[in-house]
Amino acid sequence: MQHDDRCFDCLMSRVRLEADLTGVTPEEYGQIYEHAAKLLGFLHSTPYTHPVVASLLHRSVYHLLKTSDPFSELKKQSNSDAADVLTLVKNDLRDFRDIVTAAVIGNIFDYGVKGHIIQEDFLSFFRQEFKSGLYIDDTQKILSLCRRVVYFTDNCGEIVFDHILLKFLKDHGAFITLVVRDAPILNDATMADATSLGLDKIADETYTTGAGVELGIRFDLLGSEVMNALDSCSLVIAKGMANYESLREEEGLPPIAYLMAAKCEPIAEEIGVPRGSKVALLRHP
């Protein structure tokens, strides 16, 4: 696994944010920073994927910060802000492409990427991004495969828009297996977040990634129910960059629809789009 040095700068910026959210002193932060830098120095030479590296780092930092969820309040606020925006824009979402575009814009609710800014006026930002549309638009091909869907969620805030996409799929006859994070990490959605918004009532079955405090997808830790769903589904929908990074090199999977904003340079370059581009990208592993 070739690690991009820019990813480590981004990871260290997350450590800074986590420290700020928990209110540590400058002296305490200095110790945490030194620990994190040494850990990343070691992980740089490992064959681990970026989500695995990031997860190891965050678990270690959470332990030092004596917290299991430093993003707890931000997640609640993101869901609230997204719900307010959705109330005002939902009548503009007329078809599958519109709903997918909204779900991808929701992916921009991400506090874990260096240089990526969450807009305070999200309603104006949403309307601007909705008007610009998708940079890669495979929505029609994706829709044709939506019979049995395994849907991997990403961030809070974003899952408010996932709700309307899941409902569209269900209303059009899809069988949906919803998969959320197993435990809090960054601002990713857990089972508690999904059930609080009623996503589990739309999906036919809802599971977690089974990996504890872990970003992305660990196939060695996925439960048998999710593995069985992957074996029998017609499409995987993967939200966000961590899920993309987990799935991009896996073989033997069904077609995968990556719905995300390319919020960092390494991912944007890999996909071949400008940074910040919104994509609904269908790939056949």
C-alpha positions as CSV (number, residue, x, y, z in Angstrom):
1,M,0.0,0.0,0.0
2,Q,1.5,3.3,-1.1
3,H,0.8,6.1,1.4
4,D,0.5,9.7,0.3
5,D,2.2,12.1,2.6
6,R,-0.7,14.5,2.3
7,C,-2.9,12.0,4.0
8,F,-0.8,12.1,7.1
9,D,-1.0,15.9,7.2
10,C,-4.8,15.5,7.1
11,L,-4.7,13.0,9.8
12,M,-2.8,15.3,12.1
13,S,-5.3,18.0,11.5
14,R,-8.0,15.7,12.7
15,V,-6.0,15.1,15.9
16,R,-5.9,18.9,16.4
17,L,-9.7,19.1,15.9
18,E,-10.4,16.2,18.3
19,A,-8.2,17.9,20.9
20,D,-10.1,21.2,20.4
21,L,-13.4,19.5,20.8
22,T,-12.5,18.0,24.1
23,G,-10.8,21.1,25.5
24,V,-7.4,19.8,26.4
25,T,-4.7,22.1,27.6
26,P,-1.8,23.2,25.3
27,E,0.6,21.0,27.4
28,E,-1.7,18.0,27.0
29,Y,-2.1,18.6,23.3
30,G,1.7,18.7,22.9
31,Q,2.0,15.2,24.4
32,I,-0.9,13.9,22.2
33,Y,0.6,15.4,19.1
34,E,4.0,13.8,19.8
35,H,2.4,10.5,20.4
36,A,0.3,10.7,17.2
37,A,3.3,11.8,15.1
38,K,5.3,8.8,16.3
39,L,2.5,6.4,15.7
40,L,2.0,7.8,12.1
41,G,5.7,7.5,11.5
42,F,5.5,3.8,12.2
43,L,2.3,3.3,10.3
44,H,3.7,5.0,7.2
45,S,5.8,1.9,6.5
46,T,3.0,-0.6,7.0
47,P,0.9,-2.2,4.2
48,Y,-2.4,-1.1,5.9
49,T,-5.0,0.8,3.9
50,H,-5.6,4.5,4.7
51,P,-8.8,3.8,6.6
52,V,-7.0,1.2,8.8
53,V,-4.2,3.6,9.5
54,A,-6.6,6.4,10.4
55,S,-8.6,4.1,12.6
56,L,-5.5,3.0,14.6
57,L,-4.6,6.7,15.1
58,H,-8.1,7.8,16.2
59,R,-8.5,4.9,18.6
60,S,-5.2,5.8,20.2
61,V,-6.0,9.5,20.4
62,Y,-9.5,8.9,21.8
63,H,-7.8,6.8,24.6
64,L,-5.5,9.7,25.4
65,L,-8.4,12.2,25.3
66,K,-10.4,9.9,27.6
67,T,-13.5,10.1,25.3
68,S,-15.3,7.7,23.1
69,D,-17.0,10.3,20.9
70,P,-15.5,13.8,20.7
71,F,-17.8,14.6,17.7
72,S,-21.0,13.8,19.6
73,E,-22.4,17.4,19.6
74,L,-21.2,18.1,16.1
75,K,-23.1,15.0,14.8
76,K,-26.3,16.1,16.5
77,Q,-25.9,19.6,15.0
78,S,-25.2,18.3,11.5
79,N,-28.3,16.2,11.6
80,S,-30.4,19.1,12.7
81,D,-28.9,21.5,10.1
82,A,-29.4,18.9,7.3
83,A,-33.0,18.3,8.4
84,D,-33.7,22.0,8.2
85,V,-32.2,22.3,4.7
86,L,-34.0,19.2,3.5
87,T,-37.4,20.6,4.6
88,L,-36.8,23.6,2.3
89,V,-35.4,21.8,-0.7
90,K,-37.2,18.4,-0.8
91,N,-39.8,19.7,-3.3
92,D,-37.0,20.4,-5.8
93,L,-35.9,16.7,-5.7
94,R,-38.0,15.3,-8.5
95,D,-36.2,12.2,-9.8
96,F,-33.4,9.7,-9.0
97,R,-30.6,12.0,-10.2
98,D,-31.9,14.9,-8.0
99,I,-32.1,12.7,-5.0
100,V,-28.6,11.2,-5.6
101,T,-27.2,14.7,-6.1
102,A,-28.7,15.7,-2.7
103,A,-27.2,12.6,-1.0
104,V,-23.8,13.5,-2.5
105,I,-24.0,17.1,-1.3
106,G,-24.8,15.7,2.1
107,N,-21.4,13.9,2.0
108,I,-19.9,17.4,2.3
109,F,-20.9,17.3,6.0
110,D,-17.4,16.1,6.9
111,Y,-15.2,17.6,9.7
112,G,-12.3,15.3,9.1
113,V,-10.6,16.5,6.0
114,K,-7.8,19.1,6.1
115,G,-8.7,22.2,4.1
116,H,-12.3,21.1,3.7
117,I,-14.7,23.8,5.1
118,I,-18.3,23.2,6.3
119,Q,-20.4,26.2,5.1
120,E,-22.3,28.0,7.8
121,D,-25.1,28.9,5.3
122,F,-25.7,25.3,4.2
123,L,-29.0,26.1,2.5
124,S,-27.3,28.6,0.0
125,F,-24.4,26.2,-0.4
126,F,-26.8,23.3,-1.1
127,R,-28.7,25.2,-3.7
128,Q,-25.4,26.3,-5.4
129,E,-24.1,22.7,-5.4
130,F,-27.4,21.3,-6.6
131,K,-27.4,23.7,-9.5
132,S,-23.8,22.6,-10.5
133,G,-24.8,19.0,-10.5
134,L,-22.7,15.9,-10.6
135,Y,-19.2,15.9,-12.2
136,I,-19.5,12.2,-12.9
137,D,-23.1,11.1,-13.4
138,D,-23.7,7.4,-13.7
139,T,-27.1,7.6,-12.1
140,Q,-29.1,5.9,-14.9
141,K,-26.8,2.9,-14.9
142,I,-26.9,2.8,-11.1
143,L,-30.7,2.9,-11.0
144,S,-31.0,0.0,-13.4
145,L,-29.1,-2.2,-10.8
146,C,-31.1,-1.2,-7.7
147,R,-32.8,-4.5,-7.1
148,R,-31.0,-5.8,-4.0
149,V,-28.8,-3.1,-2.5
150,V,-26.2,-3.1,0.2
151,Y,-25.9,0.5,1.4
152,F,-22.9,1.6,3.4
153,T,-23.5,5.0,5.1
154,D,-20.9,7.6,6.0
155,N,-21.4,10.8,8.0
156,C,-24.0,12.3,10.2
157,G,-25.8,15.2,8.5
158,E,-25.4,13.2,5.3
159,I,-27.6,10.4,6.6
160,V,-30.6,12.8,6.6
161,F,-30.2,12.9,2.8
162,D,-29.6,9.1,2.7
163,H,-33.1,8.8,4.2
164,I,-34.8,10.2,1.1
165,L,-32.6,8.1,-1.2
166,L,-33.3,4.9,0.8
167,K,-37.1,5.7,0.6
168,F,-36.9,6.2,-3.1
169,L,-35.2,2.9,-3.6
170,K,-37.7,1.1,-1.3
171,D,-40.7,2.7,-3.0
172,H,-39.3,1.4,-6.3
173,G,-39.1,-2.2,-5.1
174,A,-35.5,-2.5,-3.9
175,F,-34.5,-4.8,-1.1
176,I,-32.1,-2.8,1.1
177,T,-29.4,-3.9,3.5
178,L,-28.2,-0.9,5.4
179,V,-24.8,-0.9,7.0
180,V,-23.6,1.7,9.5
181,R,-20.4,2.1,11.6
182,D,-20.1,-0.2,14.6
183,A,-18.9,2.5,17.1
184,P,-18.4,6.2,17.1
185,I,-15.4,7.4,15.0
186,L,-15.1,11.0,13.7
187,N,-18.6,12.1,12.6
188,D,-19.6,8.8,11.0
189,A,-23.1,7.5,11.6
190,T,-23.7,4.6,14.0
191,M,-26.7,2.5,14.6
192,A,-28.0,5.0,17.2
193,D,-27.7,7.8,14.7
194,A,-29.5,5.8,12.0
195,T,-32.3,4.6,14.2
196,S,-32.9,8.1,15.6
197,L,-33.7,9.2,12.0
198,G,-35.8,6.1,11.2
199,L,-33.5,4.7,8.5
200,D,-33.9,1.2,10.0
201,K,-37.6,1.4,9.4
202,I,-37.0,2.0,5.7
203,A,-34.3,-0.7,5.2
204,D,-35.3,-4.3,5.1
205,E,-32.4,-5.1,7.4
206,T,-29.8,-3.0,9.2
207,Y,-26.4,-4.0,10.5
208,T,-23.1,-2.5,11.5
209,T,-19.7,-3.0,10.1
210,G,-18.9,-5.1,13.1
211,A,-15.4,-3.6,13.5
212,G,-15.7,-1.4,16.6
213,V,-14.0,2.0,16.3
214,E,-13.1,1.6,12.6
215,L,-13.4,3.8,9.5
216,G,-14.5,2.3,6.2
217,I,-15.1,-1.4,5.8
218,R,-13.0,-4.3,7.2
219,F,-13.9,-7.5,5.4
220,D,-12.1,-9.6,8.0
221,L,-14.5,-8.2,10.6
222,L,-17.8,-8.0,8.7
223,G,-20.6,-10.1,10.1
224,S,-21.9,-13.1,8.2
225,E,-25.2,-11.3,7.6
226,V,-23.5,-8.5,5.7
227,M,-21.2,-10.9,3.8
228,N,-24.3,-12.9,2.7
229,A,-26.0,-9.7,1.6
230,L,-22.9,-8.8,-0.5
231,D,-22.9,-12.2,-2.1
232,S,-26.6,-11.9,-3.2
233,C,-27.0,-8.2,-4.0
234,S,-27.2,-6.6,-7.4
235,L,-25.4,-3.3,-6.3
236,V,-23.4,-1.9,-3.5
237,I,-23.9,1.8,-2.7
238,A,-20.9,3.2,-0.8
239,K,-21.1,6.7,0.6
240,G,-17.9,8.7,1.2
241,M,-14.2,8.4,0.8
242,A,-13.4,6.0,3.6
243,N,-15.8,3.4,2.1
244,Y,-14.3,4.1,-1.4
245,E,-10.8,3.5,0.0
246,S,-11.9,0.3,1.6
247,L,-13.6,-1.1,-1.5
248,R,-11.5,0.1,-4.4
249,E,-9.0,-2.8,-4.4
250,E,-11.4,-5.6,-3.4
251,E,-12.1,-8.2,-6.0
252,G,-15.2,-10.5,-6.5
253,L,-17.7,-7.9,-5.4
254,P,-20.9,-6.8,-7.2
255,P,-21.0,-3.5,-9.1
256,I,-20.3,-0.6,-6.7
257,A,-21.9,2.9,-6.9
258,Y,-19.6,5.4,-5.2
259,L,-21.6,8.4,-4.0
260,M,-19.3,11.1,-2.6
261,A,-17.6,14.4,-2.9
262,A,-13.9,14.1,-3.7
263,K,-12.8,16.3,-0.7
264,C,-9.1,15.8,-0.9
265,E,-6.4,16.0,-3.6
266,P,-5.3,12.3,-3.5
267,I,-8.8,10.9,-4.0
268,A,-9.7,13.6,-6.6
269,E,-6.5,12.8,-8.5
270,E,-7.1,9.1,-8.4
271,I,-10.6,9.4,-9.7
272,G,-9.6,12.1,-12.3
273,V,-11.7,15.0,-11.1
274,P,-11.1,18.4,-9.6
275,R,-11.0,18.5,-5.8
276,G,-14.5,19.1,-4.4
277,S,-16.3,17.4,-7.4
278,K,-19.5,15.5,-6.7
279,V,-19.6,12.0,-8.2
280,A,-22.0,9.2,-8.7
281,L,-19.5,6.7,-10.0
282,L,-20.4,3.1,-11.0
283,R,-17.5,0.6,-11.1
284,H,-17.4,-3.1,-11.7
285,P,-14.7,-4.7,-9.5
